[in-house]
Amino acid sequence: MERPAWAPPGIDISVPSVSRIYDYYLGGSHNFEVDRQAARRAMEFMPGLPKIMQANRAFMRRAVRHAVAEGITQFLDIGSGIPTFGNVHEVARAATPEARVVYVDHDPVAVAHSRAVLAGDDRTDVVAADLRKPQDILAAPEARRLLDLDRPVALMLVAVLHFLEDADQPYAAVAELRDALAPGSMLILSHASYEGIPLSEEVAAGTVGVYRDIRNPLVMRGHEEITGFFDGFELLDPGLVSMPDWRPDRTGPLAEGETPEDPYAFSGFGGVGRKA
């Protein structure tokens, strides 16, 4: 297997990566054949996976714009993946030139590519760290340089917590990050769930099996379980909802010739909370 020039040395390009699979769903080019094969296997069970990822990205962009409108200019994006068009720093910077963004990921390809994209931008940086170890993130020099934790921060956990099993203590990790943030900070979160998927749970479980086979278990949590991540945050209207339903850009009826949202887009949940 030929190693692309953009692939950092030392990584095993024969092993699929969650962030590179996600990049493939979004139409990106920073993925290997092994990632594409895993993605195609998952789509055999759930063909609407790209639509779910697109809805997730659209939710993220609306939530970032809302945070900026509420006066937040600092963003900590954990599980950020491989930068694609319309990433957090681009959305936030379009709303305010003061935006500072720290990306965090544990995938070497995501980290290396992020550093290449962000080179020369002194208001953004990337940390190689894992959500399971919040202190490593908070103590990272890049985070300490860019983030003033005495002021509100938007903590972004978008499509990442469903890759943490209960044994990884995801609620404790979120609580540790929450406790480090100033009052007025926000939690922007999305999470996969069987709820809302236009398939039977038995069929959708085939996709979960693909992720388990590549040693990246996908944990499908219910609405109540996901709401638990907002402990210590006040959920903002409209609460924890399907991603297209979180403050959609269009609120009126469909225009002539406009098609309704793909049913797969309503899979899983997204929400935003504010720390009192």
Secondary structure, DSSP 8 states (H G I E B T S, - for coil): ----TTS-TT--TTS--HHHHHHHHTT-S---HHHHHHHHHHHHH-TTHHHHHHHHHHHHHHHHHHHHHTT--EEEEET--S--TT-HHHHHHHH-TT-EEEEEES-HHHHHHHHHHHTT-TTEEEEE--TT-HHHHHT-HHHHHH--TTS--EEEEES-GGGS-GGG-HHHHHHHHHHHS-TT-EEEEEE--STT-SS-HHHHHHHHHHHHHTT-------HHHHHGGGTTEEE-TT-SB-GGGSS-S--S---TT-----GGGGSSEEEEEEE-
